[in-house]
């Protein structure tokens, strides 16, 4: 007879938010609308029993009946957004002054990312497929259809319709494609090949 272990932890660690009242788990993917989702939850006075856990195992069987969701984003677009917000605007990665000055060149930043362990690095740069438990997920929304997909999620967890804000949205940034040469596009395609294939993204 096979044993039942309700507290057996997930194989990988994730950034998750849990709500026992609405019975959901949200796999938070950095640079994919997380602030907007948090603002919605705050507006409707939703209590999150686990709000900001980072890089943690969770007991898969214990939450088997919960609705589990996450959001993904075009990898080329997400990388530009990360560079703009976490390198150009602030020194999130705590680079030295000389290194940050060099990485203000987007091409140099892409070269830097290509040298990382992309499955286990900082969550703003990590493969999105490693930030979501793909073996235990009910719905994956897309940044490109954020309002529609979030509306579906809110309906699924029984939250009344509400205007969806866009927190931390880049107001002055050009279209992400304008940051890429053909060579850079191909380089990022190689770095994020798993996400591009799994989620069927195109440049």
N, C-alpha and C positions, 0 to 999 in steps of 0.2 A: 504494500500500500504506500502510495506516495504521500509524504508529509506535506502539511500546509504551513508555510512560514510567513505570516502576515507582515512581519517586520523585516523581511529580507530586503536589503537595500538595492537600489538600482546599480547597474554595472558601472555607469559613468556618473559624474557629478554635473549638476545643472543649476542654473539660476532660475528659481521658481517662485511663484506666488500662489498661495493656497487659500481658498475660501470654503470653510466647512458649511456655512449657511447656504450658499448657492451651489455647493458641491462642484467646484472646478479647480483645476491646476492650470496655471498659465506659465508656459516656458518662455521666459523673457529673453529676447534676442536683441542685443545692443544695437542701436542705430536703426531700429525698425518700429518707431512709434510708441516706445515704452512710456514716455512722459504723457502722451495723449491718453493712453489707456489708464494710467494712474489718475489723471485728472478726472476722467469720467467716473472712476470708482469713488473718488473723493466727493464729486458733485452729488452722487446718489447715496452718500453716507454708507458705503459698503465697507464692512469690516473684513479685513484680510487677516486670517489667523497666522499666516506666515507671509510677511509683506516683502522683505528685501533679502531673503537668503541668497547667498552667493556660493557657487561652486560646492553644492552639497548633494549627497546621496538622498534619495527619498524612498520610502517603503512602497514598492510598486503595487503589491497585492492589497495593501490597506486602502489604496485610492483607486482600485480597479473600476469602481462604478462612477467615479468622478468624470466630468467632461473635461477633456484635456486639449488645450489649444496653444498655438504660437503663431508668430508672424515671420515672414521671410521677405527679403528684398533683393533686387537685382544686384549681384556681387560687384559689378563695375560701379554702379551708383552708390552702393553702400561704402565702398572704399573711398570714393571721393568725399562723401559726407564725413567719414571718419577723419580723413586727413584735414579737411577744413575745420572741423570742430575740435579735434583732439591734438592737432599739431599747429595749425596756422593761428587759431584763436586762443588756444591755451596749450600748456605743455603737460598734457595728461600723462604721457609716458615717461616724464621726468628725464628727458634727454639732457645732455650737457648743452651749454649755450652754443658751442661750436657745432655739435651734431644736429641740434634743432635748426640752426641756421642753414645747414646743408639740406636738411629734409624739408625745408620750405619749398624746395623744388619737387614737384609731384613725382617726376621720374625717379629721383633719388629715393623718395619714400616707397615707391613700388619696389625698387631694388632691395630696400631694407626689409619689406614684408616678405619678399621671395626667399629670404634667408631664415625666416621663422619656422618653428614647428607649428604649422597652421591649424593642426587639430587640437593643440593644447595651449596656445598663446593667449594673450589678453582677449577678453570676450568681444571687444570692439573689432577685432581682426580675425577671430577664430572662425572656422567653417561653421556656417549656420546649421548644417546637418549634425554637428556635434553639440549644438546648444539646445536641441530638441530631441526628446526620446522618441525616435521615429517608430520604435516598436510598440509604443504606448501613447498614441496621439489620435485624437478624434477629428481635429480640424486644423488645417494650416491656412491662415489668411496671408494675403500678399500686400505689401506696402503700396503697390501699384493700384490696388483696388481697396484701399484701406477702409474707406467709409462704408462701402457695401459689406465687406467682410466683417468689420467690427459690429455693424448693425445686426448681422446674422448671429454673431456670438452673443451679443447682449440679449437678443430675443431667446436664444437657446438657454441662457442662464436666468431667464425671467427678470430682466431689467427693462423697464419701460423705455421707449424710444427717447433719445436725447440728442441735442446738437453735439456733433463730434468736433472737438478742438484739434488744432494742429500745433502741438507744443514743440519748441526747439526746431522749427522748420527753417531751413536756410532761405532767407529772403533775397539775398543778392547773388547767390551762386548761379552760374551759367548751367545749362543742360550738361549732365555728366559726360555725355559723349564728346563735348568740346575739349575735355581735358586729356583726351587720348590720341596718340598717334597709332598707326596700325601695329607697330611693334609693341607699344605699351598695352594695347587691347589684347594682343595675343599672350603677352606675359601674364596679365591678370587672369586670362582664361586658363592658363596652365596652373596658376596658384590655386584658383577656386574651381578647378575642374569638377570635383565631386559635387559641389553645390549646383553648378551649372547643368550637369547631367541629371542629377536627381530631381531638380525643380524645373527643368526645361526652360532655362533662361537664355535669352539671346542678347547680344550687345545692342 
